[in-house]
Amino acid sequence: MKKLLLASLITAASLVSASALATPTSGMERMTVTYRNSLDYALYQYTIELMSHYRADIQTSIQRQAKSSSQAMADAFFTQTPEAQVALVDFPVKGSARTE
């Protein structure tokens, strides 16, 4: 009886010390896994694909708009008279003489 009591006390003490060592620290990372049914996953995939196409379309639209506005500015610049072009681009530097 004493041996059984002593063995149970030792077992209980070892379990308590093992559980004390197994407490999670605050720096431990946790991962949560959520399982979805096939319909929810298909809807999720469709939404992600639709949004990626939408973002690509917006990016292409922005690039086209920038290109067309740059082309319009260039066309407007080159349709001016040469004197106006020089006045817009060629700023004289003070104190220096230009020889052309």
C-alpha positions in Angstrom: 0.0 0.0 0.0 2.8 2.4 0.8 4.5 1.5 -2.4 1.3 2.2 -4.4 0.9 5.6 -2.6 4.5 6.5 -3.2 4.3 5.5 -6.9 1.1 7.6 -7.4 2.7 10.6 -5.7 5.8 10.4 -7.9 3.6 10.0 -11.0 1.5 13.0 -10.0 4.6 15.1 -9.3 6.1 14.2 -12.6 2.9 15.1 -14.4 2.6 18.5 -12.7 6.2 19.4 -13.6 5.7 18.2 -17.2 2.5 20.3 -17.5 4.4 23.3 -16.1 7.0 23.0 -18.8 4.4 22.7 -21.5 2.8 26.2 -21.0 3.0 28.2 -24.2 5.1 31.3 -24.2 3.9 34.6 -25.6 6.3 34.4 -28.6 4.9 31.1 -29.9 3.2 31.3 -33.2 -0.3 29.8 -33.7 -1.8 28.6 -36.9 -5.6 28.3 -37.4 -6.8 26.0 -40.2 -10.4 26.4 -41.4 -11.8 23.8 -43.6 -14.4 24.9 -46.2 -16.8 23.0 -48.3 -16.2 22.8 -52.0 -18.8 25.5 -52.9 -17.3 28.0 -50.5 -13.8 27.3 -51.8 -15.0 27.7 -55.5 -16.7 31.0 -54.7 -13.5 32.2 -52.9 -11.3 31.2 -55.9 -13.7 32.9 -58.3 -13.7 36.1 -56.3 -9.9 36.2 -56.1 -9.6 35.6 -59.8 -12.2 38.3 -60.6 -10.4 40.8 -58.4 -7.0 40.0 -60.0 -8.5 40.6 -63.5 -10.1 43.8 -62.3 -6.8 45.1 -60.8 -5.0 44.2 -64.1 -7.6 46.1 -66.1 -7.3 49.2 -63.9 -3.5 49.1 -64.3 -3.8 48.8 -68.1 -6.3 51.6 -68.1 -4.0 53.9 -66.1 -1.1 53.2 -68.4 -3.2 53.9 -71.5 -4.5 57.1 -70.1 -1.0 58.3 -69.1 0.3 57.4 -72.6 -2.6 59.2 -74.4 -2.3 62.4 -72.2 1.5 62.4 -72.7 1.0 62.1 -76.5 -1.6 64.9 -76.4 0.8 67.2 -74.6 3.5 66.4 -77.1 1.2 67.0 -80.0 0.1 70.3 -78.5 3.7 71.3 -77.9 4.9 70.5 -81.4 1.9 72.3 -83.1 3.1 75.6 -81.6 5.3 78.0 -83.5 9.0 77.4 -83.1 9.4 80.7 -81.2 6.9 79.6 -78.6 8.7 76.2 -78.3 12.0 77.9 -77.6 10.4 80.2 -75.1 9.0 77.2 -73.2 12.3 75.2 -73.3 15.3 77.5 -73.7 15.7 79.6 -70.6 18.6 82.1 -70.8 21.2 81.8 -68.0 22.0 85.2 -66.4 25.6 86.4 -66.7 26.5 84.1 -69.6 26.7 84.9 -73.2 25.3 82.4 -75.7 26.9 82.0 -79.1 24.8 80.3 -81.7 
